[in-house]
Structure formats: C-alpha cells, structure tokens
Amino acid sequence: MLVTNIAVMTTLTTPRALRTRARILDAALDLFERQGYEATTVAQVAEAAGVTQMTFFRHFPTKDAVLVSDPYDPLLAEAVAAQPTELPPVERVRRGMLAALGTIEPVEDATASRRVALVARIPALRGAVAAATAETEAAIVERLVSDGVPRLDAAVATAACLGACTAALLALPDLADGPGGGPSLGEVVTHALHVLGEAS
C-alpha cells in the first residue's frame, strides 16, 4: 500500500541509506512534478540526486517503485498482529492500520501526499499500485493466519481495509481542492478506516 512507505523507516536501514533514499525520492518527485512521470528517466533522477543509476536501483527496483513501492509491509503486519486476537479479523486489521498511521511524521505525510497525487494522475501506474497492495495484503494475511485466523476470513478482512485506504488515498488529490487545501494523507486514511469501523 502506498502509505506504508512512511512508517518508522529508521528500524529498517542505516541513517546513510535512509538519507540516500530520501534524496532519490525528492529528486524523482521534483522531476515527475516538473516535467511529467513519462518524460522523466531513471538517469535524470539519479543525476539530480547525485547518485549513480546502480545506487538508484539498489533503493528502487524500477521507476514506478519510487511512487508505489512497499518495503515496510512487515511493520504493518506486526501492527496488525499486536492487536488483541479476540477481535474480529477486520477489526484487528483496521486497528493495526490506525496504529501504524500514528507513526507518520508531518514531513513524511507531505512526501507521501506528493506521491499519491502523482499516482492518482497517472492511470498507467494503477497496475503497479495493485501489485504493491497485493504484497501488503499477503503480508497481513499470513500474519493473521499464523495467529489461527481462517485464510478466507483473513483475506476478506485485509482486502476490505486496504480497499478503503486505497480508495481514500486516490481521492486525496480531489479533496485538496477544497478550502484550506483539504485533509492530510493521515486524516483521509483515518477517516476511511473509521467509516469501515462504523459499517462493521
């Protein structure tokens, strides 16, 4: 899922690698916004970030991965696993995702909002979003199944929560046109998860 890129990254890699990844991400977003996603090459991003193309590919396997990659799915799965096992599966996933959202810092939220805005405007990336969401779903489902949740129940609960979040994220650019610039990424995903909670 798009938002999982911004959760507690410091537990996963060195500070130097985090700075390099952030520099590549910032350079890519600037170029995508200024000259368009399709017109921007990996070579241009690497040059703007002051790294080699090999370094780019160490952090992002493809150009679209800059916008949709999810290297932090285990953290999200663990946030779900930390919820009480007596809760219904959909509530465990919903509460786990809300807990993970609580780790978002304002700078990370702004970066993620830029990524989401670009993805929402580029139909060609929808397939990449679906693939990234499938990887997130698999990580959460496996964690629930390991706790004894039937696989079908785990899959339905996870898909419901991820579907709500993805719909909210892709609607974010339209909401930004409202008074005050619209809600933040964290606010819109939290709202979607609360709507899902009210329906269950």
C-alpha positions in Angstrom: 0.0 0.0 0.0 1.2 3.5 -0.8 1.2 4.8 2.7 3.3 2.1 4.2 6.5 3.6 2.8 6.3 6.3 5.5 6.1 4.1 8.6 9.1 4.0 11.0 11.8 3.7 8.4 14.7 4.0 10.9 14.2 0.4 12.1 14.9 -1.0 8.7 18.1 0.5 7.4 21.1 2.8 8.2 20.8 6.5 8.5 23.1 7.0 5.5 20.9 4.7 3.4 17.8 6.5 4.6 19.3 9.8 3.5 20.2 8.5 0.1 16.8 7.0 -0.4 15.2 10.3 0.6 17.4 12.3 -1.7 16.5 10.0 -4.6 12.8 10.2 -3.7 12.9 14.0 -3.5 14.7 14.3 -6.8 12.3 12.0 -8.5 9.2 13.8 -7.2 10.6 17.1 -8.3 11.2 15.9 -11.8 7.9 14.0 -12.1 6.0 17.1 -11.0 8.0 19.5 -13.2 8.4 17.5 -16.5 6.0 14.6 -16.0 6.4 11.0 -15.0 6.6 9.5 -18.5 9.2 12.1 -19.7 11.5 11.5 -16.7 14.2 8.9 -16.9 16.0 7.0 -14.2 19.2 8.5 -15.4 17.8 12.0 -14.9 16.6 11.1 -11.4 20.0 9.6 -10.5 21.8 12.7 -11.8 19.5 15.1 -9.9 20.0 13.1 -6.7 23.8 13.0 -7.1 23.9 9.2 -7.3 24.7 6.5 -9.9 21.9 4.6 -11.6 23.2 1.5 -9.8 22.5 3.3 -6.5 19.1 4.2 -7.7 18.3 0.6 -8.4 19.6 -0.5 -5.0 16.9 1.6 -3.5 14.1 1.3 -6.1 14.0 -1.7 -8.5 12.0 0.3 -11.1 11.0 3.9 -11.8 7.4 3.2 -10.7 8.7 1.8 -7.4 9.6 5.4 -6.4 5.9 6.1 -6.2 4.3 2.7 -5.2 6.9 0.5 -3.5 6.1 -1.0 -0.1 9.3 -2.1 1.6 7.7 -1.8 5.0 5.0 -4.4 4.9 6.4 -6.4 7.8 5.9 -3.3 10.1 2.2 -3.1 9.0 1.7 -6.8 9.5 3.2 -6.6 13.0 1.0 -3.6 13.9 -2.0 -5.8 13.0 -0.6 -8.8 14.9 -0.2 -6.6 18.0 -4.0 -6.1 18.2 -6.0 -8.4 20.6 -6.6 -11.8 19.0 -10.1 -12.0 20.3 -11.2 -9.1 18.0 -12.8 -10.0 14.7 -10.2 -10.1 11.9 -11.5 -6.9 10.2 -11.2 -5.0 13.4 -7.7 -6.3 14.1 -6.6 -5.1 10.6 -8.4 -1.8 11.0 -6.9 -1.1 14.4 -3.5 -2.2 13.3 -3.5 0.2 10.4 -4.7 3.0 12.6 -1.8 2.3 15.0 0.7 2.3 12.1 -0.7 5.7 10.9 0.1 7.1 14.3 3.8 6.9 13.4 3.6 9.3 10.5 5.6 12.5 10.9 4.5 15.7 9.1 7.4 15.6 6.6 6.7 12.0 5.7 3.0 12.9 5.3 3.8 15.7 2.9 6.1 13.4 0.8 3.5 10.6 0.7 0.8 13.1 -0.3 3.0 14.2 -3.3 3.5 10.5 -4.3 -0.3 9.8 -4.0 -1.1 12.9 -6.0 1.2 11.8 -8.8 -0.2 8.2 -8.8 -3.8 9.4 -8.9 -3.0 11.4 -12.1 -1.1 8.6 -13.9 -3.5 5.8 -15.0 -0.5 3.7 -16.2 0.5 3.3 -12.6 -2.7 1.7 -11.4 -1.3 -1.8 -12.1 1.7 -1.1 -10.0 -0.5 0.1 -7.2 -2.5 -3.1 -7.4 0.7 -5.2 -7.2 2.0 -3.2 -4.3 -1.3 -3.6 -2.5 -1.3 -7.3 -3.2 2.1 -7.6 -1.5 0.8 -5.7 1.6 -2.3 -7.9 1.7 -0.2 -11.1 1.5 2.0 -9.9 4.5 -1.0 -9.1 6.7 -3.0 -12.3 5.7 0.0 -14.5 6.5 0.4 -12.9 9.9 -3.3 -13.3 10.7 -3.3 -17.0 9.5 -0.3 -17.7 11.7 -2.5 -16.5 14.7 -5.2 -19.0 13.7 -7.5 -16.8 11.6 -9.0 -18.8 8.8 -7.3 -17.8 5.5 -10.6 -16.7 3.8 -11.5 -14.5 6.8 -8.0 -13.0 6.9 -8.1 -12.3 3.1 -11.5 -10.7 3.2 -10.8 -8.5 6.3 -7.4 -7.4 4.9 -8.8 -6.6 1.4 -11.7 -4.6 3.0 -9.3 -2.4 5.0 -6.7 -2.0 2.2 -9.5 -1.2 -0.3 -10.9 1.5 1.9 -7.4 3.0 2.4 -6.6 2.9 -1.3 -9.9 4.5 -2.3 -9.2 7.3 0.2 -5.6 7.8 -1.0 -6.6 8.0 -4.6 -9.4 10.5 -3.8 -6.9 12.7 -1.9 -5.9 15.0 -4.8 -9.6 15.9 -5.5 -10.1 16.7 -1.8 -7.1 19.0 -1.8 -9.0 21.5 -4.0 -11.3 22.3 -1.1 -11.0 25.1 1.5 -7.7 25.1 3.4 -6.1 22.7 1.0 -8.1 19.6 2.1 -7.2 16.9 4.6 -3.7 15.4 5.1 -2.9 11.9 4.0 -3.2 10.6 7.6 -6.5 12.3 8.1 -8.1 10.9 4.9 -6.9 7.3 5.6 -8.0 7.6 9.2 -11.4 8.7 8.0 -11.7 5.8 5.7 -10.8 3.3 8.4 -13.4 4.9 10.8 -16.1 4.6 8.1 -15.2 1.0 7.7 -15.4 0.6 11.5 -18.9 2.1 11.6 -20.1 -0.3 8.9 -18.9 -3.4 10.8 
